[in-house]
Amino acid sequence: MWWIVVALVLGIIETQTTVLVAGMIAIGALAGAATAALGAPPAAQVAAFAVLSALLLLVARPIARRHLRTPTELRTGVQALIGQDAIVLERVDNRNGRVKIGGEVWSARHLNPDAVVDVGHTVQVVSIEGATALVA
């Protein structure tokens, strides 16, 4: 039962962080719980916990972290537009405007509340909210 408690606590900790350590150790704790359920002695439970936790931290964690940092050229959908240059088609301020991003026309707002960008200038897409590009 203690292994399950440890796994739950570590799982909760992982939801509050993004380092992918507590979650990997929580899975190791579940391996300890599984060996305990099979009636293995405490030494075998600790060994299963330690081995699986170490394997996950050394093998799975680096792979998972690489997937969190997807390069720009591999992004799809609206995520692919972030970081792209856009041409201003209608004056852009912090409330409205229009830009052309990669051949498509988007509504746009500037992140800086005091900024105004006139037609023909180039801006950079910082994020997408719904159908509106936030630019700087």
C-alpha positions as CSV (number, residue, x, y, z in Angstrom):
1,M,0.0,0.0,0.0
2,W,2.9,2.4,0.8
3,W,4.1,2.1,-2.8
4,I,0.8,3.3,-4.1
5,V,0.8,6.3,-1.7
6,V,4.3,7.2,-2.8
7,A,3.3,6.9,-6.5
8,L,0.3,9.2,-5.9
9,V,2.3,11.8,-4.0
10,L,5.0,11.8,-6.7
11,G,2.3,12.0,-9.4
12,I,0.8,15.1,-7.8
13,I,4.2,16.7,-7.5
14,E,4.8,16.0,-11.2
15,T,1.6,17.8,-12.2
16,Q,3.0,20.9,-10.5
17,T,6.4,20.8,-12.3
18,T,7.6,20.3,-15.8
19,V,10.9,18.5,-15.1
20,L,9.7,15.0,-15.7
21,V,11.5,13.5,-12.7
22,A,8.8,12.9,-10.1
23,G,6.5,11.2,-12.7
24,M,9.3,8.8,-13.7
25,I,10.0,7.9,-10.1
26,A,6.2,7.5,-9.5
27,I,6.1,4.8,-12.3
28,G,9.0,3.1,-10.5
29,A,7.0,3.1,-7.3
30,L,4.2,1.4,-9.2
31,A,6.7,-1.3,-10.1
32,G,7.4,-1.7,-6.4
33,A,3.7,-2.0,-5.7
34,A,3.3,-4.6,-8.4
35,T,6.1,-6.7,-7.0
36,A,4.6,-6.3,-3.5
37,A,1.3,-7.5,-4.9
38,L,3.0,-10.6,-6.2
39,G,4.3,-11.3,-2.7
40,A,8.0,-10.5,-3.3
41,P,10.2,-9.6,-0.4
42,P,10.9,-5.9,0.4
43,A,14.4,-6.2,-1.1
44,A,12.9,-7.2,-4.5
45,Q,10.3,-4.4,-4.3
46,V,13.0,-1.8,-3.7
47,A,15.1,-3.4,-6.6
48,A,12.1,-3.2,-9.0
49,F,11.5,0.4,-7.9
50,A,15.2,1.4,-8.3
51,V,15.7,-0.4,-11.7
52,L,12.6,0.9,-13.4
53,S,13.0,4.5,-12.0
54,A,16.7,4.6,-13.2
55,L,15.8,3.2,-16.6
56,L,13.0,5.8,-17.1
57,L,15.2,8.6,-15.9
58,L,18.1,7.6,-18.1
59,V,16.2,6.5,-21.3
60,A,12.7,7.8,-21.4
61,R,13.2,11.2,-19.8
62,P,15.6,12.5,-22.5
63,I,13.3,11.3,-25.2
64,A,10.3,13.0,-23.6
65,R,12.2,16.3,-23.1
66,R,13.3,16.3,-26.8
67,H,9.6,16.1,-27.8
68,L,8.7,19.0,-25.5
69,R,11.0,21.3,-27.6
70,T,9.7,20.7,-31.1
71,P,11.8,22.7,-33.6
72,T,9.9,25.4,-35.6
73,E,10.2,23.5,-38.8
74,L,8.4,20.5,-37.4
75,R,5.5,22.4,-35.8
76,T,2.1,22.0,-37.4
77,G,-1.2,24.0,-37.4
78,V,-1.2,27.4,-35.8
79,Q,1.9,26.6,-33.8
80,A,3.8,26.7,-37.0
81,L,2.9,30.4,-37.4
82,I,4.6,31.4,-34.2
83,G,7.8,33.2,-34.9
84,Q,6.9,33.8,-38.5
85,D,7.1,37.3,-40.1
86,A,3.8,38.9,-41.2
87,I,3.1,41.8,-43.5
88,V,0.7,44.4,-42.2
89,L,-2.3,44.8,-44.6
90,E,-4.4,47.1,-42.3
91,R,-3.0,49.2,-39.5
92,V,-2.3,47.1,-36.4
93,D,-2.8,48.4,-32.9
94,N,-3.6,46.7,-29.6
95,R,-7.3,46.3,-30.6
96,N,-7.4,45.3,-34.3
97,G,-5.7,45.0,-37.7
98,R,-4.9,42.6,-40.5
99,V,-1.7,40.8,-41.5
100,K,-0.6,38.4,-44.1
101,I,1.2,35.3,-42.7
102,G,2.5,32.8,-45.3
103,G,-0.1,33.8,-47.8
104,E,-3.1,33.8,-45.4
105,V,-4.8,36.9,-44.1
106,W,-5.3,37.0,-40.3
107,S,-6.8,39.5,-37.9
108,A,-4.1,40.8,-35.7
109,R,-3.5,42.7,-32.4
110,H,-0.2,44.2,-31.2
111,L,1.1,43.1,-27.8
112,N,2.2,46.6,-26.9
113,P,-0.8,48.7,-25.9
114,D,0.8,51.9,-27.3
115,A,2.2,50.5,-30.5
116,V,0.7,51.2,-33.9
117,V,2.1,49.6,-37.1
118,D,1.2,51.0,-40.5
119,V,0.5,49.1,-43.7
120,G,3.5,47.5,-45.4
121,H,5.6,47.0,-42.3
122,T,6.8,43.6,-41.1
123,V,5.8,42.3,-37.7
124,Q,6.5,39.0,-36.0
125,V,3.8,36.6,-34.8
126,V,4.2,36.0,-31.0
127,S,1.2,33.8,-30.4
128,I,-2.2,32.9,-31.8
129,E,-5.5,33.4,-29.8
130,G,-8.4,31.9,-31.7
131,A,-8.3,33.5,-35.2
132,T,-6.2,36.5,-34.1
133,A,-2.4,36.7,-34.4
134,L,-0.7,38.5,-31.6
135,V,2.2,40.4,-33.1
136,A,5.2,42.5,-32.0
